[in-house]
Amino acid sequence: MSNGMSADLRPAPPELNQVQREAAAYDDGPRLVFAGAGTGKTRVLTAAIAHLIHERSVPPSAIFAATFTNKAAREMRSRVETLAGLSCQGLWIGTFHSLCARMLRREAAHIGYEPSFSIYDEDDQEAVVRPLLRQLGIEERAMTLGAARAALSRWKNDGVSPEQAAAAAAGYQAQQAAKLYDAYQRTLQRLQAMDFDDLLANAVRLLRDHEQVRAKYGTFLRYVLVDEYQDTNRAQFQLVRLLAAALDKFRAFAPVLEVDASRSETVKRAEAWMEGVRLQIEASRAAGTGTDALSTGDVGATWDHWSARATPEAAMTRVSV
């Protein structure tokens, strides 16, 4: 292992094997952990958080750990507290949306919102969209309520603003949809409300457009960890990129069995981000069997063109466990 890699994890969780412990204790630059489904990636992630707190004396409030379900977030927090032996009250651990909501409550004034802004569910959203469709003269046969909501969600998750949607609109229907998007966002702002997708989109806008806010979070957040990284959409990736502007803070966990299927989006986004950055190559193979062992599959082939495109000063971090 490299000099930045601790050989073991203390206290060593009994459910981790040696390779998993090495992956959890790795602290030498960005890391992508690939492993088969059900092989303990989340256990490694929680052990990594506990290691940062217990062994590296990193304050819980300096760790941002995102996952995709509230249940997973609760389990992760509980495991970390058990392993670290202390309360992790200040830890930024949760779903992407809950973490974004937490940030926006604190920084709402920067984007024209009150900290007490409302978060709209699907029924609330429909109650806003339906009259806007009538006001814009858009008939349901031209654009159903479901189609309208899907378009709004797609634009936000792709990081497309109303202005960009209008500029790219080709054809009458696309132009009408872009008008709806603009009217919808203006209405939400007036009502001091955000829908579920806005939590991500507005957090990205906040960090992207307000340097002082980005600097604030870049200063006190020292590590960014993402579970099930292959499931991130473009807005989530943009958020992670803005938070982990210093690339050595980034940790990602994804199942190797899904790399090929998700490669067109997830891995290519990572490629574009990390190319040209000097990284270390760390490769580990798992030993043992059963769910306590991570996959022994060699995923090196998935990185061939990545390594080839990198400059001589830029090699890829690869932790294949």
C-alpha positions as CSV (number, residue, x, y, z in Angstrom):
1,M,0.0,0.0,0.0
2,S,1.1,3.6,-0.5
3,N,2.3,5.8,2.4
4,G,-1.1,7.4,2.8
5,M,-2.8,4.0,3.3
6,S,-3.1,2.8,6.8
7,A,-2.5,-1.0,7.0
8,D,-5.4,-1.6,9.4
9,L,-8.6,0.0,10.8
10,R,-8.7,0.4,14.5
11,P,-11.0,-0.5,16.1
12,A,-11.3,-3.2,13.4
13,P,-14.9,-4.1,12.8
14,P,-15.1,-7.9,13.1
15,E,-17.3,-8.1,10.0
16,L,-14.6,-6.7,7.7
17,N,-12.0,-8.8,6.1
18,Q,-8.5,-7.6,5.5
19,V,-9.0,-6.1,2.0
20,Q,-12.2,-4.4,3.2
21,R,-10.3,-2.9,6.1
22,E,-7.6,-1.6,3.7
23,A,-10.2,0.0,1.5
24,A,-11.9,1.6,4.5
25,A,-8.6,3.0,5.8
26,Y,-7.4,4.2,2.4
27,D,-6.6,7.9,2.6
28,D,-4.4,8.7,-0.3
29,G,-6.5,10.7,-2.8
30,P,-9.7,10.1,-4.7
31,R,-11.1,6.6,-4.6
32,L,-13.6,4.6,-6.6
33,V,-14.6,1.3,-5.0
34,F,-16.1,-1.3,-7.3
35,A,-17.5,-4.6,-6.0
36,G,-20.3,-7.0,-6.6
37,A,-23.8,-6.6,-5.2
38,G,-24.1,-7.7,-1.6
39,T,-20.4,-7.8,-1.0
40,G,-20.2,-5.2,1.7
41,K,-19.6,-1.8,0.0
42,T,-21.9,0.0,2.5
43,R,-20.1,-1.6,5.4
44,V,-16.8,-0.4,4.0
45,L,-18.2,3.1,3.6
46,T,-19.4,3.3,7.1
47,A,-16.1,1.9,8.4
48,A,-14.3,4.5,6.3
49,I,-16.3,7.3,8.0
50,A,-15.6,5.8,11.5
51,H,-11.9,5.5,10.6
52,L,-11.8,9.2,9.6
53,I,-13.4,10.2,12.9
54,H,-11.7,7.8,15.2
55,E,-8.2,7.5,13.7
56,R,-7.8,10.7,11.7
57,S,-9.6,12.9,14.2
58,V,-11.8,14.4,11.5
59,P,-14.8,16.2,13.1
60,P,-18.1,14.5,12.1
61,S,-19.3,17.9,10.8
62,A,-16.5,17.8,8.2
63,I,-17.8,14.7,6.5
64,F,-20.5,14.7,3.8
65,A,-21.9,11.2,3.1
66,A,-24.7,10.8,0.6
67,T,-26.9,7.8,-0.1
68,F,-30.2,7.2,-1.9
69,T,-32.8,6.1,0.7
70,N,-33.7,7.4,4.2
71,K,-33.4,3.8,5.5
72,A,-29.9,3.5,4.2
73,A,-28.9,6.8,5.7
74,R,-30.3,5.9,9.2
75,E,-28.5,2.5,9.1
76,M,-25.3,4.2,8.0
77,R,-25.5,6.8,10.8
78,S,-26.2,4.1,13.4
79,R,-23.3,1.9,12.2
80,V,-20.9,4.9,12.2
81,E,-21.8,5.8,15.8
82,T,-21.3,2.3,16.9
83,L,-17.9,2.0,15.2
84,A,-16.7,5.4,16.2
85,G,-18.0,5.1,19.8
86,L,-19.5,8.6,19.8
87,S,-22.5,10.6,18.6
88,C,-22.3,11.8,15.0
89,Q,-24.9,14.5,15.4
90,G,-23.1,17.0,13.2
91,L,-22.3,14.5,10.5
92,W,-23.7,15.4,7.0
93,I,-25.1,12.0,6.3
94,G,-28.4,11.4,4.4
95,T,-30.0,11.3,1.0
96,F,-28.9,13.8,-1.5
97,H,-32.2,15.6,-1.2
98,S,-32.2,15.8,2.6
99,L,-28.6,17.1,2.6
100,C,-29.4,19.7,0.0
101,A,-32.5,20.8,2.0
102,R,-30.3,21.2,5.1
103,M,-27.9,23.3,3.1
104,L,-30.6,25.4,1.5
105,R,-32.3,26.1,4.9
106,R,-29.0,27.7,6.0
107,E,-28.2,29.6,2.8
108,A,-31.6,30.3,1.4
109,A,-31.2,34.1,1.3
110,H,-28.5,33.8,-1.3
111,I,-31.0,32.6,-3.9
112,G,-34.0,34.7,-2.8
113,Y,-35.7,32.3,-0.4
114,E,-36.6,32.4,3.3
115,P,-35.2,29.6,5.5
116,S,-38.7,28.5,6.1
117,F,-39.5,27.7,2.4
118,S,-42.0,25.0,1.7
119,I,-41.1,21.7,0.0
120,Y,-43.8,20.6,-2.4
121,D,-44.8,17.1,-3.0
122,E,-46.4,15.7,-6.2
123,D,-49.9,16.9,-5.3
124,D,-48.6,20.4,-4.5
125,Q,-46.7,20.5,-7.8
126,E,-49.7,19.5,-9.8
127,A,-51.7,22.2,-8.1
128,V,-49.2,24.7,-9.5
129,V,-48.7,23.2,-13.0
130,R,-52.4,22.6,-13.9
131,P,-53.4,26.3,-13.8
132,L,-50.2,27.4,-15.5
133,L,-51.0,25.0,-18.4
134,R,-54.4,26.8,-18.8
135,Q,-52.8,30.2,-18.5
136,L,-50.3,29.4,-21.3
137,G,-53.1,28.0,-23.5
138,I,-51.5,24.5,-23.5
139,E,-54.1,21.9,-24.1
140,E,-53.9,18.5,-22.4
141,R,-53.8,16.7,-25.8
142,A,-50.7,18.6,-26.6
143,M,-49.0,18.2,-23.2
144,T,-50.5,16.1,-20.4
145,L,-50.0,17.0,-16.8
146,G,-47.7,13.9,-16.4
147,A,-45.7,14.9,-19.4
148,A,-45.3,18.4,-18.1
149,R,-44.0,17.2,-14.7
150,A,-41.7,14.7,-16.4
151,A,-40.2,17.5,-18.5
152,L,-39.7,19.7,-15.5
153,S,-38.0,17.0,-13.6
154,R,-35.8,16.0,-16.5
155,W,-34.5,19.5,-17.0
156,K,-33.7,20.0,-13.3
157,N,-31.9,16.7,-13.0
158,D,-29.9,17.4,-16.1
159,G,-28.9,20.8,-14.7
160,V,-30.8,22.8,-17.4
161,S,-32.1,26.2,-16.4
162,P,-35.3,27.7,-17.8
163,E,-33.2,30.1,-19.9
164,Q,-31.2,27.2,-21.3
165,A,-34.3,25.2,-22.0
166,A,-35.8,28.1,-23.9
167,A,-32.6,28.6,-26.0
168,A,-32.5,24.9,-26.9
169,A,-36.2,24.5,-27.7
170,A,-36.8,23.4,-31.2
171,G,-40.4,23.3,-32.4
172,Y,-43.7,24.6,-31.0
173,Q,-44.2,22.0,-28.3
174,A,-40.7,22.3,-26.9
175,Q,-41.1,26.1,-26.8
176,Q,-44.3,25.8,-24.9
177,A,-42.7,23.4,-22.4
178,A,-39.9,25.8,-21.9
179,K,-42.4,28.6,-21.3
180,L,-44.1,26.4,-18.7
181,Y,-40.7,25.8,-17.0
182,D,-40.0,29.5,-16.7
183,A,-43.5,30.3,-15.4
184,Y,-43.4,27.4,-13.0
185,Q,-40.1,28.4,-11.5
186,R,-41.2,32.0,-11.1
187,T,-44.4,30.9,-9.4
188,L,-42.5,28.7,-7.0
189,Q,-40.2,31.5,-6.1
190,R,-43.1,33.8,-5.5
191,L,-44.7,31.1,-3.3
192,Q,-41.4,30.6,-1.5
193,A,-41.6,26.9,-2.4
194,M,-39.3,24.3,-4.0
195,D,-40.3,20.9,-5.4
196,F,-38.3,17.8,-4.7
197,D,-36.0,18.3,-7.8
198,D,-35.4,21.9,-6.9
199,L,-33.6,20.8,-3.7
200,L,-30.8,19.4,-5.9
201,A,-31.0,22.0,-8.7
202,N,-31.0,25.0,-6.2
203,A,-28.2,23.5,-4.2
204,V,-26.1,23.3,-7.3
205,R,-27.0,26.8,-8.3
206,L,-26.2,28.1,-4.8
207,L,-22.7,26.5,-4.9
208,R,-22.0,27.3,-8.5
209,D,-23.1,31.0,-8.5
210,H,-22.0,32.1,-5.0
211,E,-18.3,31.8,-4.5
212,Q,-18.4,32.7,-0.8
213,V,-20.9,29.9,-0.1
214,R,-18.8,27.4,-2.1
215,A,-15.7,28.5,-0.3
216,K,-17.4,28.1,3.1
217,Y,-18.5,24.5,2.4
218,G,-15.2,23.8,0.7
219,T,-13.4,24.9,3.9
220,F,-15.2,22.9,6.5
221,L,-16.2,19.8,4.5
222,R,-13.0,17.7,4.3
223,Y,-14.4,14.5,2.8
224,V,-17.2,13.7,0.4
225,L,-18.4,10.1,0.2
226,V,-21.1,8.7,-2.1
227,D,-22.8,5.3,-1.8
228,E,-24.2,3.6,-4.9
229,Y,-22.3,6.1,-7.0
230,Q,-23.5,4.5,-10.3
231,D,-27.0,5.8,-9.6
232,T,-26.1,9.5,-9.5
233,N,-27.7,11.8,-12.0
234,R,-26.1,14.8,-13.6
235,A,-27.3,17.3,-10.9
236,Q,-26.0,15.0,-8.1
237,F,-22.7,14.7,-9.9
238,Q,-22.5,18.5,-10.2
239,L,-23.2,18.9,-6.5
240,V,-20.5,16.4,-5.6
241,R,-18.0,18.1,-7.9
242,L,-18.7,21.5,-6.4
243,L,-18.4,20.2,-2.8
244,A,-15.3,18.2,-3.5
245,A,-13.5,20.9,-5.5
246,A,-10.2,19.5,-4.1
247,L,-10.3,16.1,-5.7
248,D,-8.5,14.3,-2.9
249,K,-11.7,14.6,-0.8
250,F,-13.8,12.4,-3.0
251,R,-14.8,8.8,-2.3
252,A,-17.2,6.8,-4.4
253,F,-18.7,3.3,-4.0
254,A,-20.3,1.5,-6.9
255,P,-21.0,-2.2,-7.8
256,V,-18.6,-3.6,-10.4
257,L,-21.4,-5.7,-11.8
258,E,-23.2,-2.5,-13.0
259,V,-20.1,-0.6,-14.3
260,D,-20.7,-1.5,-17.9
261,A,-24.4,-0.7,-17.8
262,S,-23.9,2.7,-16.1
263,R,-20.6,3.6,-17.8
264,S,-22.1,5.9,-20.4
265,E,-23.1,8.4,-17.8
266,T,-21.5,7.8,-14.4
267,V,-18.0,6.8,-15.4
268,K,-17.8,9.2,-18.3
269,R,-18.7,12.1,-15.9
270,A,-16.0,10.9,-13.6
271,E,-13.5,10.6,-16.5
272,A,-14.1,14.2,-17.6
273,W,-13.8,15.4,-14.1
274,M,-10.6,13.6,-13.0
275,E,-8.7,13.6,-16.3
276,G,-5.5,15.6,-16.0
277,V,-5.4,15.3,-12.2
278,R,-2.5,13.4,-10.7
279,L,-3.7,10.3,-8.9
280,Q,-2.2,7.2,-7.4
281,I,-3.0,3.7,-8.6
282,E,-4.0,1.4,-5.8
283,A,-5.4,-2.0,-6.7
284,S,-6.4,-4.7,-4.2
285,R,-7.9,-8.1,-4.8
286,A,-10.3,-9.6,-2.3
287,A,-9.6,-12.8,-0.5
288,G,-12.2,-15.1,1.1
289,T,-15.8,-16.0,0.2
290,G,-19.3,-15.1,1.2
291,T,-20.9,-11.8,1.8
292,D,-18.1,-10.7,4.1
293,A,-15.7,-10.6,1.2
294,L,-15.7,-8.1,-1.6
295,S,-15.7,-9.2,-5.2
296,T,-12.5,-10.8,-6.6
297,G,-13.3,-9.7,-10.1
298,D,-10.6,-7.7,-11.9
299,V,-12.2,-4.6,-13.2
300,G,-9.1,-3.2,-14.7
301,A,-10.3,-3.6,-18.3
302,T,-13.1,-1.0,-17.6
303,W,-10.4,1.6,-17.1
304,D,-8.2,0.9,-20.2
305,H,-9.2,4.0,-22.2
306,W,-9.3,6.1,-19.1
307,S,-5.7,5.3,-18.3
308,A,-4.7,5.7,-21.9
309,R,-6.2,9.2,-22.1
310,A,-4.5,10.3,-18.9
311,T,-1.3,12.4,-19.2
312,P,1.9,10.8,-17.9
313,E,1.4,12.8,-14.7
314,A,-2.2,11.5,-14.3
315,A,-2.8,7.9,-13.5
316,M,-6.1,6.5,-12.3
317,T,-6.9,5.6,-8.8
318,R,-8.4,2.1,-8.9
319,V,-9.4,0.2,-5.8
320,S,-10.9,-3.0,-7.1
321,V,-12.0,-4.9,-4.0
